[in-house]
Amino acid sequence: MLFFVLALGCEAHPQAPSICLDMCHAAEGLYGQCLEDWGLGWPDAGHESGESFVDSCHTWTWELQIMEEEEVRAGQAVGGRTEDFCQERLQTLAASQATCMAYTDQEWGHLL
């Protein structure tokens, strides 16, 4: 019975929009190339690997989605901000002319 209750609790949480995972992969690709250009590796950036970076990024966007949905329920915001946020960043990070500054200029701790 406890498993059923826990499973229901997990399903109640929102998931980050899929565009956010795309954004995280684009960030990993660009940042990984920058680290390589700078003679650094993922451990120098605080991650075990590019995959752990993507996991961390996706967790962050999931948290943004949870906060957004709480604000929407409280009547303090409208929905869609997390998806728009990830879409904008994806366009910047995946652009063919994106440089390391496209990554480093982002405010990664910035909440919507």
C-alpha positions in Angstrom: 0.0 0.0 0.0 2.8 2.4 0.8 4.4 1.8 -2.6 1.0 2.8 -4.2 0.8 6.0 -2.2 4.4 6.9 -3.0 3.9 6.2 -6.7 0.8 8.4 -6.8 2.8 11.2 -5.1 5.6 10.9 -7.7 3.1 11.1 -10.6 1.6 14.3 -9.1 4.8 16.3 -9.8 5.1 18.0 -13.2 7.7 17.0 -15.7 9.9 19.6 -17.3 8.9 20.3 -20.9 10.7 18.1 -23.4 12.2 21.2 -25.0 14.2 21.7 -21.8 16.0 18.3 -22.2 16.8 19.5 -25.8 18.2 22.7 -24.3 20.2 20.8 -21.8 21.8 18.6 -24.5 22.6 21.7 -26.5 24.2 23.3 -23.5 26.2 20.1 -22.9 27.5 20.1 -26.4 28.5 23.7 -26.5 29.9 23.8 -23.0 31.7 20.5 -23.5 33.4 21.9 -26.6 34.3 25.1 -24.6 35.8 23.0 -21.8 37.9 21.1 -24.3 39.0 24.3 -26.0 40.1 25.6 -22.6 42.0 22.5 -21.8 39.5 21.4 -19.1 37.2 18.5 -18.5 33.9 17.9 -16.9 35.3 17.3 -13.5 36.9 20.8 -13.7 33.3 22.1 -14.2 32.0 20.2 -11.2 30.5 17.3 -13.1 31.6 13.7 -13.6 30.7 13.7 -17.3 28.6 15.4 -19.9 25.8 13.1 -19.0 25.9 14.2 -15.4 25.8 17.8 -16.6 22.6 17.0 -18.6 21.1 15.3 -15.6 21.8 18.3 -13.4 20.4 20.7 -16.0 17.3 18.6 -16.5 16.7 18.5 -12.7 17.1 22.3 -12.6 14.5 22.7 -15.3 12.2 20.3 -13.6 12.5 22.4 -10.4 11.6 25.5 -12.5 8.5 23.7 -13.8 7.4 22.8 -10.2 7.9 26.4 -9.0 6.0 27.7 -12.0 3.1 25.4 -11.5 2.9 26.3 -7.8 2.8 30.0 -8.8 0.1 29.3 -11.4 -2.0 27.4 -8.7 -1.6 30.4 -6.4 -2.7 32.8 -9.1 0.7 34.5 -9.2 1.7 33.6 -12.7 0.5 32.2 -16.0 1.9 28.9 -17.3 4.4 28.3 -20.1 7.3 30.3 -18.8 9.6 27.3 -18.3 8.9 26.0 -21.8 9.5 29.5 -23.3 12.7 29.9 -21.2 14.1 26.6 -22.5 13.1 27.4 -26.1 14.9 30.7 -26.0 18.0 29.2 -24.5 17.9 26.3 -27.0 17.9 28.8 -29.9 20.9 30.6 -28.4 22.9 27.6 -27.5 22.2 25.5 -30.6 22.8 28.4 -33.1 25.4 27.5 -35.7 27.4 30.6 -34.8 27.2 30.0 -31.0 30.4 30.7 -29.2 31.5 29.9 -25.6 30.1 33.3 -24.6 26.6 32.0 -25.6 27.0 29.6 -22.7 29.0 31.7 -20.2 26.8 34.8 -20.6 23.7 32.8 -19.5 22.5 33.3 -15.9 22.3 29.6 -15.0 21.2 30.3 -11.5 18.6 32.8 -12.6 15.0 31.7 -12.0 12.3 32.7 -14.4 
